[in-house]
Amino acid sequence: MPKTTEEAAIAALKKEIRVWCHTPFFVNAGTDDGGRHLQVWLEREEPSERLEPWIHEMLPTGRYMGWRLIIIKCPPEYIRLHITHQKKKDW
């Protein structure tokens, strides 16, 4: 399968994950020594623990629409505070 555009792959992956993921998540493109890739950020209560087996079944493995796929687990509120930078109203 040829690689789709970054925007199309991100939009499709978000749509797919939204069906089964009930915690905050974020999908974006990143880069490392291996080049550009897609990143799925999943908020987990215990980020150091392994993902549940059913999540492994739901997530695409290795590649998605021609893109290398990396799963990143992060603690609750990390996406809001550090990635999307949304401030919580305190009133």
C-alpha positions as CSV (number, residue, x, y, z in Angstrom):
1,M,0.0,0.0,0.0
2,P,1.5,3.4,-0.9
3,K,1.9,6.0,1.8
4,T,-1.0,8.4,2.1
5,T,-0.6,12.0,3.0
6,E,0.2,12.8,6.6
7,E,-3.1,14.7,7.1
8,A,-5.2,11.9,5.6
9,A,-3.5,9.3,7.8
10,I,-3.9,11.4,11.0
11,A,-7.6,12.1,10.2
12,A,-8.3,8.4,9.5
13,L,-6.5,7.2,12.6
14,K,-8.3,9.7,14.9
15,K,-11.7,8.5,13.5
16,E,-10.8,4.9,14.1
17,I,-9.5,5.4,17.6
18,R,-12.5,7.6,18.6
19,V,-14.8,4.6,18.2
20,W,-13.2,2.5,21.0
21,C,-11.0,4.9,23.1
22,H,-12.9,6.4,26.1
23,T,-9.9,8.3,27.6
24,P,-8.2,11.3,26.1
25,F,-5.9,10.6,23.2
26,F,-4.0,12.7,20.6
27,V,-2.7,11.8,17.2
28,N,0.1,13.7,15.5
29,A,3.1,13.3,13.3
30,G,6.6,13.2,14.8
31,T,10.2,12.6,13.7
32,D,13.2,10.6,15.0
33,D,16.3,9.1,13.5
34,G,14.1,6.8,11.4
35,G,12.2,9.8,9.8
36,R,8.6,10.9,10.0
37,H,6.0,8.7,11.8
38,L,2.6,8.9,13.3
39,Q,2.3,9.1,17.1
40,V,-0.7,8.0,19.1
41,W,-0.7,9.5,22.6
42,L,-2.9,7.6,25.1
43,E,-3.6,8.8,28.6
44,R,-3.4,6.0,31.1
45,E,-3.7,5.9,34.9
46,E,-0.5,3.9,35.1
47,P,1.6,4.7,32.0
48,S,4.4,2.4,33.1
49,E,2.1,-0.6,32.9
50,R,1.5,-2.6,29.7
51,L,-1.6,-1.8,27.7
52,E,-4.5,-4.1,28.1
53,P,-4.7,-6.9,25.5
54,W,-7.9,-5.6,24.0
55,I,-6.2,-2.3,23.2
56,H,-3.4,-4.1,21.3
57,E,-6.1,-5.8,19.3
58,M,-7.8,-2.5,18.4
59,L,-4.6,-0.6,17.5
60,P,-3.0,-1.1,14.2
61,T,0.5,-2.6,14.6
62,G,3.7,-1.2,13.2
63,R,2.4,0.6,10.2
64,Y,-0.8,2.6,9.3
65,M,-1.6,3.7,5.8
66,G,2.1,3.4,4.9
67,W,3.3,5.3,8.0
68,R,5.3,3.9,10.9
69,L,3.2,4.0,14.0
70,I,4.4,4.7,17.6
71,I,2.2,4.4,20.7
72,I,3.0,6.7,23.6
73,K,1.4,6.2,27.0
74,C,1.2,9.3,29.2
75,P,-0.4,10.2,32.6
76,P,-3.8,11.7,32.9
77,E,-4.0,15.4,32.0
78,Y,-0.7,15.3,30.1
79,I,-2.3,15.8,26.7
80,R,-4.3,18.8,27.8
81,L,-1.4,20.4,29.7
82,H,1.5,19.7,27.5
83,I,0.3,19.0,24.0
84,T,-2.8,21.0,23.4
85,H,-2.0,23.6,26.1
86,Q,-5.6,24.0,27.3
87,K,-5.9,25.7,30.6
88,K,-8.5,24.5,33.0
89,K,-10.9,27.1,34.3
90,D,-10.6,27.3,38.1
91,W,-13.9,29.0,38.9
